[in-house]
Amino acid sequence: MKYRTLGRSGLKVSVLTMGTFTFGGKGNFAMVGTQGVEEARRLIDVCVAGGVNLFDTSNMYSDGRSEEILGEALVGRRQDVLISSKARMRIGDGPNDEGVSRYHLIRECEKSLKRLKTDVIDIYFMHEWDGTTPLEEMLEALDSLVKQGKIRYIGCSNYSGWHVMKALGVSDMERRQRFVTQQIHYTLEAREAEYELLPISVDQGLGVLVWSPLAAGLLSGKHRRNQAAPAESRQFAGWTEPPIRDAEKLWSIVDVLVEIGKTRGVSAAQIALAWLLQRPAVSSLVVGGRNAAQFEDNLAAVDLALTPEEIRRLDEVSAIPMIYPYWHQHNFARDRFGAADYALHGSVPDA
């Protein structure tokens, strides 16, 4: 296993994080997985043996059951690993059962601590933007939770670029705890984060965690053009996230992944993960799985180094359009680009 520093913090995280989205299987989450405590413990054993030190969950995964299972499965080894969890999504029918108000965050953090059987959550993510709660209120609540020793670091997830920068600006102005990380969706099929979120991460020192780095398995090589989804897949069960806007482009990316994988004697999934691990600001990839074999295959990607030619081919087949103002900057400003600019422009050939 390899470890990277999470943003500008002093925290070292494994480059692969175990996601627990499949724990519990309550409600719609049953389409993704239904793992109980014993199965979760076996999969955690595989990840710990592979050097994984970060385990990611959320208060809304299976209505809290994911946290409960993770907490039970980590009994006896909590001190050796890190836990990240999240709050913001609706978790009940009441008017204060969602959002990032002081009331909601403190209540949900304390509930998560009990479910996880721990005194502290290492990384606490704001799971989604809340445009109705003042950022000052959210950050003051998080600041209090850090000072109380209930959380150690804070992060955001699924924010837009201006959301992230506004939150960081308020943190600096109010001298509150600052986000050290953001958890985002970013894959070869979905590279929109390169417009704003990756450059912000480079510029502001945010460590990036990537959720669903294989696009819910679509980049694993098990899904191919003009073939029905495998019976064991979440797509077969009716899961529709993340959205695929250009199916032809998706299958072209998969074709290249499979071809490179065959040449290297590894899975397409390993190639897709290895590509992400060489991208700017990426600290860790949150990987999930239904069985030990999937985790073992993902773990093997840690030591896979892609050649410049392989990276070029993957960059080319997955390229995103240079929307305004980026095409203008690329044509007229690239002689004065900084490191953050290259998070987008670094893989774009000069005109």
C-alpha positions in Angstrom: 0.0 0.0 0.0 1.0 3.6 -0.6 0.0 6.5 1.6 -0.5 10.2 0.7 -0.9 13.3 2.9 -4.5 14.5 2.9 -4.3 18.0 1.5 -2.5 20.5 3.8 -3.2 18.4 6.9 -0.7 16.1 8.5 -2.9 13.0 8.1 -1.7 10.1 6.0 -4.3 8.1 4.1 -4.0 5.0 2.0 -4.4 5.6 -1.7 -7.4 3.3 -1.6 -10.2 3.8 0.8 -12.8 1.1 1.6 -16.3 2.3 0.8 -19.2 0.8 2.8 -22.0 1.8 0.5 -22.9 -1.9 0.2 -23.3 -2.5 4.0 -26.8 -2.9 5.2 -29.0 -3.1 2.1 -31.9 -1.2 3.5 -34.4 0.3 1.1 -33.0 1.2 -2.3 -29.5 0.4 -1.1 -30.4 -3.2 -1.5 -29.7 -2.7 -5.2 -26.1 -2.1 -4.4 -25.4 -4.6 -1.7 -26.8 -6.3 1.5 -23.7 -7.1 3.5 -24.1 -7.8 7.2 -21.6 -7.7 10.0 -19.8 -11.0 9.3 -19.4 -10.4 5.6 -18.3 -6.9 6.2 -15.7 -8.1 8.7 -14.3 -10.5 6.1 -14.0 -7.8 3.5 -12.5 -5.4 6.0 -9.9 -8.1 6.8 -8.9 -8.2 3.1 -8.6 -4.4 3.0 -6.6 -4.1 6.3 -4.3 -6.9 5.1 -3.7 -4.9 1.9 -2.8 -1.8 4.0 -6.0 0.2 3.7 -6.3 2.6 6.7 -9.4 4.6 5.8 -13.0 3.4 5.8 -15.7 5.6 4.4 -19.4 5.7 5.3 -22.4 8.1 5.8 -25.3 8.6 8.2 -27.7 8.0 5.3 -26.3 4.8 3.8 -29.1 2.3 4.6 -30.5 4.8 7.1 -27.5 4.5 9.4 -27.2 0.7 9.1 -23.9 1.0 7.2 -22.4 2.9 10.1 -23.6 0.4 12.6 -22.1 -2.5 10.7 -18.8 -0.7 10.2 -18.7 0.1 13.9 -19.4 -3.5 14.9 -16.9 -4.9 12.4 -14.1 -2.6 13.6 -14.4 -3.5 17.3 -10.9 -4.3 18.6 -9.1 -2.5 15.8 -10.6 1.0 15.8 -7.3 2.6 17.0 -5.5 1.3 13.9 -7.7 2.8 11.3 -9.4 6.0 10.2 -13.2 6.5 9.7 -14.9 9.1 7.5 -18.6 9.8 7.6 -21.0 12.4 6.3 -24.1 14.4 7.1 -26.5 16.7 5.3 -28.8 14.4 3.4 -32.4 13.9 4.5 -32.6 11.1 7.1 -36.3 11.6 8.3 -39.5 13.3 7.7 -39.1 16.3 10.1 -38.3 19.8 9.0 -34.8 19.6 10.6 -33.9 16.1 9.3 -31.7 17.5 6.6 -29.2 20.3 5.9 -26.2 21.7 7.7 -27.8 23.7 10.5 -26.1 23.7 13.9 -29.0 21.6 15.2 -28.8 19.0 12.5 -25.0 18.6 12.4 -24.5 18.2 16.1 -27.4 15.8 16.4 -26.3 13.7 13.5 -22.6 13.6 14.5 -23.6 12.3 18.0 -25.8 9.7 16.4 -23.1 8.6 14.1 -20.6 8.3 16.9 -22.9 5.9 18.7 -23.6 3.8 15.6 -19.9 3.7 14.9 -19.0 2.7 18.5 -16.3 5.4 18.6 -15.5 8.6 20.4 -14.3 10.5 17.3 -14.9 10.6 13.5 -11.6 11.2 11.8 -13.0 13.0 8.7 -16.5 14.5 8.7 -17.8 15.4 5.2 -20.6 17.8 4.4 -22.4 15.4 2.0 -24.0 18.0 -0.2 -24.4 21.7 -0.5 -27.1 23.5 1.6 -27.9 26.9 0.2 -30.3 27.9 2.9 -28.0 27.5 6.0 -25.4 30.3 6.4 -21.9 29.0 6.0 -21.0 30.8 9.2 -23.5 28.6 11.1 -22.2 25.4 9.5 -18.6 26.2 10.1 -19.1 27.3 13.7 -20.9 24.0 14.4 -18.0 22.0 12.8 -15.5 24.1 14.6 -17.2 23.3 17.9 -17.3 19.6 17.1 -13.5 19.6 16.4 -12.8 21.5 19.7 -15.0 19.0 21.6 -12.9 16.1 20.1 -15.8 14.6 18.3 -14.3 15.1 14.8 -10.8 15.6 13.7 -10.9 17.0 10.1 -13.7 18.4 8.0 -14.4 18.1 4.3 -17.1 18.7 1.7 -18.6 16.5 -1.0 -20.5 17.2 -4.2 -19.9 21.0 -4.0 -19.4 23.2 -7.0 -16.3 25.3 -7.4 -17.9 28.5 -6.1 -19.4 26.6 -3.1 -15.9 25.3 -2.1 -14.3 28.7 -2.5 -17.0 30.5 -0.6 -16.8 28.0 2.3 -13.0 28.4 2.4 -13.2 32.1 2.3 -15.7 32.2 5.3 -13.4 29.7 7.2 -10.4 32.0 6.7 -12.4 35.2 7.5 -14.0 33.7 10.6 -10.9 31.7 11.6 -12.8 28.5 11.7 -11.8 25.0 10.9 -11.0 24.7 7.1 -11.9 21.9 4.8 -8.8 19.8 4.2 -10.5 17.5 1.6 -13.3 17.1 -0.8 -14.9 13.9 -1.9 -16.0 14.1 -5.5 -17.1 12.0 -8.5 -14.3 11.8 -11.0 -13.6 9.0 -13.5 -12.3 8.6 -17.0 -15.9 8.8 -18.1 -16.7 11.9 -16.0 -13.9 14.4 -16.0 -15.9 17.5 -15.3 -14.1 18.0 -12.0 -11.1 19.1 -14.0 -12.8 22.4 -14.9 -12.9 23.8 -11.3 -12.7 21.2 -8.5 -9.2 19.8 -9.2 -7.6 23.2 -9.9 -9.2 24.5 -6.6 -7.8 21.4 -4.8 -4.3 22.1 -6.1 -4.5 25.8 -5.3 -6.1 25.5 -1.9 -4.4 22.4 -0.7 -7.4 20.1 -0.6 -6.8 16.4 -0.7 -9.3 14.7 -3.2 -11.1 11.5 -2.3 -12.9 10.0 -5.4 -16.2 8.3 -4.9 -17.3 5.6 -7.4 -14.0 5.7 -9.3 -15.1 2.9 -11.6 -18.4 4.6 -12.4 -20.4 2.1 -10.4 -18.5 -0.7 -12.1 -19.1 0.5 -15.7 -15.3 0.9 -16.2 -14.4 -2.5 -14.7 -14.4 -4.2 -18.1 -17.3 -6.4 -17.1 -19.7 -4.2 -19.0 -19.2 -4.0 -22.7 -20.8 -2.4 -25.7 -24.1 -4.0 -26.8 -24.1 -6.5 -23.9 -26.7 -6.7 -21.1 -25.5 -5.7 -17.7 -24.2 -8.7 -15.6 -26.9 -10.2 -13.4 -25.0 -9.4 -10.3 -24.5 -5.7 -11.1 -26.2 -2.8 -9.6 -27.2 -1.7 -13.1 -29.1 -4.9 -13.6 -30.9 -4.2 -10.4 -32.0 -0.8 -11.6 -29.4 1.5 -10.1 -28.9 4.6 -12.3 -26.1 6.6 -10.6 -23.9 8.1 -12.0 -25.7 9.2 -15.1 -24.0 8.3 -18.5 -24.6 11.1 -20.9 -22.7 9.7 -23.9 -22.9 5.9 -24.0 -20.8 5.7 -27.2 -17.9 7.6 -25.5 -18.2 5.3 -22.4 -17.8 2.2 -24.5 -14.9 3.7 -26.4 -13.2 4.4 -23.1 -13.9 0.8 -21.9 -12.5 -0.6 -25.2 -9.2 1.2 -24.5 -9.1 0.1 -20.9 -9.7 -3.5 -21.8 -7.0 -3.3 -24.6 -4.4 -1.8 -22.3 -5.3 -4.2 -19.5 -4.9 -7.2 -21.8 -1.5 -6.0 -23.0 -0.4 -5.5 -19.3 -2.0 -8.7 -18.1 -4.3 -6.9 -15.6 -7.9 -5.9 -15.4 -9.5 -2.9 -17.0 -10.5 -1.8 -13.5 -6.9 -1.6 -12.4 -6.0 0.5 -15.4 -8.9 2.9 -14.6 -7.8 3.2 -11.0 -4.2 3.7 -11.9 -5.1 6.6 -14.3 -6.9 8.3 -11.4 -4.0 7.8 -9.0 -1.7 9.9 -11.3 -4.1 12.8 -11.5 -3.3 16.1 -9.6 -4.5 16.4 -5.9 -5.9 12.9 -5.7 -5.3 11.4 -2.3 -7.4 8.3 -2.2 -10.0 6.4 -4.3 -13.0 5.1 -2.4 -13.6 1.6 -3.7 -16.5 -0.7 -2.9 -17.1 -4.4 -3.7 -19.5 -7.3 -3.2 -16.7 -9.9 -2.6 -13.1 -10.3 -1.7 -12.0 -10.8 -5.3 -13.1 -7.4 -6.3 -11.2 -5.7 -3.5 -8.1 -7.8 -4.1 -8.2 -6.8 -7.8 -8.5 -3.1 -6.9 -5.7 -3.3 -4.4 -3.4 -4.5 -7.1 -3.8 -1.2 -8.9 -1.7 0.6 -6.2 1.5 -0.6 -7.7 0.5 -0.3 -11.4 2.4 2.5 -13.2 1.0 3.5 -16.5 3.4 4.5 -19.3 3.2 8.0 -20.9 1.7 6.4 -24.0 -1.0 4.6 -22.1 -1.8 7.8 -20.3 -2.0 9.7 -23.6 -4.4 7.1 -25.1 -6.7 7.3 -22.0 -6.5 11.1 -21.9 -7.4 11.2 -25.6 -10.4 8.9 -25.6 -11.8 10.5 -22.5 -11.1 14.1 -23.3 -13.6 16.8 -22.2 -14.5 19.8 -24.3 -12.7 23.0 -23.6 -15.6 25.2 -22.6 -15.3 28.9 -22.1 -13.2 30.5 -20.6 -10.8 27.6 -20.7 -10.4 27.4 -24.5 -9.6 31.1 -24.5 -7.1 30.7 -21.6 -5.5 27.8 -23.4 -5.0 29.8 -26.5 -3.8 33.0 -25.0 -2.7 32.5 -21.4 -0.9 29.2 -21.2 2.6 30.8 -21.1 1.7 32.0 -17.6 -0.2 29.0 -16.2 0.4 27.9 -12.6 0.2 24.4 -11.2 -3.5 24.7 -10.5 -4.2 25.5 -14.2 -2.4 22.4 -15.3 -5.0 20.2 -13.4 -7.2 20.9 -16.5 -4.8 22.0 -19.2 -2.0 19.6 -18.6 -3.6 16.8 -20.6 -4.8 19.1 -23.4 -2.6 19.1 -26.5 -1.5 22.6 -27.7 -3.5 23.8 -30.7 
